[in-house]
Structures are given as C-alpha cells and as structure tokens.
C-alpha cells in the first residue's frame, strides 16, 4: 500500500514538474545519483561523468515541458534515454575517446600494481573490455548489469523489442567474454 | 571469467567501483538545472505570447474579411439601369424592338426609339417613284463596288 502511495506521489511529481520548479527540484534529488552512477559506469571517469550528468539534467530542464509521459516509469525511461544518448555522443568524439583510454590505461596499470592476486578481475580491466563493444551494446550491458533494470525497461529506453534486447544481450556477453580474454592476455 | 548472465552479474557485484557523487557538483547542477528551467519557461512564454497575438490578428482579419463579403453587396451603389433597346438601326424598328420599348417606357419610349432610328438612317421622302428607287439603288451599288 505504502509503495503504491509513494509511486502515485512520484507520478504526481512528474506531472507537476512540467510547470513547477519545486517538483523538478525534487525529481532531480531523486534521480541525480542514479544518473551519475550510470554515467560513471558508462564513461569510467568521474570527472567526465559529472560533465555528462550536467548535460543530461540541463537537457531535462529544457525539454521537460514537452515531455509527454505521465508516470515515474516514463520519466525514468526518458531520463536514461537522454543519459545514454549523451554518453554515446561523448564517446563518439575520437579525441575524448583517446583521453578516456589514456585514463583507463593509467588506472589499469595502477590497479595491476595494487592487485593482491594476479588473476583477480578489476573494474579498469572489465571497462577496457566493455569499451570495445559498440556504444549501443555498452548501454544495454550497463543498464542490465550495473543499473539492474529489467529487459522490459531497457527495451523502452532504447526503443527496441524485448526479444531483440534479450538476444542482443546474449550476443553482447559472448563478445565481451572474447574481449575480456583478449584484454587479460595483454590486449592482442 | 563468466559463463552466463548470473555469473556476470556476480562478477559486477564484486567489483569495487567508486560512484560516490561530489556534493558540490550536485548542488551546482541543481541550481543550473532550475535556472535553465526558468529560462526555458520565459522563452516559452514569450513564444506563446507571440503565437497568441498572431492567432488573434489572423482571426480578426478573417472576421473582417467575412463581414465585408457578407455586407458588401447590400452597401454597393447600383449603377443606373440602362434600358435594353436594340442599337443597330435596322433593329430599332423591328416589331419586337418596338414592343420592348413600349413595355419599358410606353408610347414615349417608342417615339424616342423611332426618332433615334431616323437620326441614324437619315430623313427619307414620304413617297418615291420606281425610277428614283432604281437610281438610288444603282448609286448605292456603285458605291459598294468602289469600296
């Protein structure tokens, strides 16, 4: 019952946020951490994640009056879609990609020095493997395993069929396994 | 390594990823977001005002146009009616033409029409001999041939 009431309150917040700055402020507080976390998982660097999170919320502020969704779920899907697009747009710029890879390599070296066990998988190594996937596949992987979203929600965010997401996810994991093996073998 | 989705999920859960946000960034971004929201509102209001004014102007113009179309024919000054009378001299004296003139203006109109026919055709003698008629006819024929 309490859960239903909370959901209804947030739905109301979403409806009011189109005209009311306070409502938008409350939605910001509710979703800032999630979006920031998603950006860190997608972009590795916290500094870059801050920039992209800023771009996401500024886009939300500019576009929320045209947002047609009515529920919190609609708002969340919309927000993740904006975040995914911004993250992909960031990565698409080669100069930024190179900068990101440099940071990543430095982190991997540092992590390898600190690792207790030689075969332990760390975040920089996994991210290096993930970064070799297509940007859209990176988004699906992040939403599913780092943000713990359901297939149904991911399908809405990336505007695809559930069955497509399911099959794509299976292929992504297979490809990621190969990339990860390659990274662990020394980037061949 | 991982074999399936559950394995990968467990692997991700074990990773130590720092996703703690910076409070300064959170607060600054909150201010920027609300500021952008109010700016977009003002921008939208100004556009809404312009759109409303344009719509109102269009409605007024259309209303005036419709009003003029509706009222126009009644206000128009009708030109004086011209009596429909045959204009060619030969047509002026036909029975039908004279009847029409009588219907429109009585005997006065018939007289006027006859006077007009006389003015156009010229005065003729009351009586004419066969010789004069043939001569006149021949003269007219020669003139036509010359032309």
HADDOCK unambig.tbl for C-alpha pairs under 7 A between the chains (distance, minus, plus):
assign (segid A and resid 21 and name CA) (segid B and resid 34 and name CA) 6.34 0.50 0.50
assign (segid A and resid 25 and name CA) (segid B and resid 34 and name CA) 6.96 0.50 0.50
assign (segid A and resid 33 and name CA) (segid B and resid 21 and name CA) 6.85 0.50 0.50
assign (segid A and resid 36 and name CA) (segid B and resid 21 and name CA) 6.97 0.50 0.50
assign (segid A and resid 37 and name CA) (segid B and resid 19 and name CA) 5.37 0.50 0.50
assign (segid A and resid 40 and name CA) (segid B and resid 19 and name CA) 6.40 0.50 0.50
assign (segid A and resid 54 and name CA) (segid B and resid 29 and name CA) 6.19 0.50 0.50
assign (segid A and resid 57 and name CA) (segid B and resid 33 and name CA) 6.18 0.50 0.50
assign (segid A and resid 58 and name CA) (segid B and resid 33 and name CA) 5.29 0.50 0.50
assign (segid A and resid 58 and name CA) (segid B and resid 36 and name CA) 6.55 0.50 0.50
assign (segid A and resid 61 and name CA) (segid B and resid 33 and name CA) 5.78 0.50 0.50
assign (segid A and resid 61 and name CA) (segid B and resid 36 and name CA) 5.93 0.50 0.50
assign (segid A and resid 61 and name CA) (segid B and resid 37 and name CA) 4.65 0.50 0.50
assign (segid A and resid 62 and name CA) (segid B and resid 36 and name CA) 6.45 0.50 0.50
assign (segid A and resid 62 and name CA) (segid B and resid 37 and name CA) 5.87 0.50 0.50
assign (segid A and resid 62 and name CA) (segid B and resid 40 and name CA) 5.73 0.50 0.50
assign (segid A and resid 122 and name CA) (segid B and resid 15 and name CA) 6.38 0.50 0.50
assign (segid A and resid 123 and name CA) (segid B and resid 15 and name CA) 6.06 0.50 0.50
assign (segid A and resid 123 and name CA) (segid B and resid 17 and name CA) 6.64 0.50 0.50
assign (segid A and resid 145 and name CA) (segid B and resid 9 and name CA) 5.78 0.50 0.50
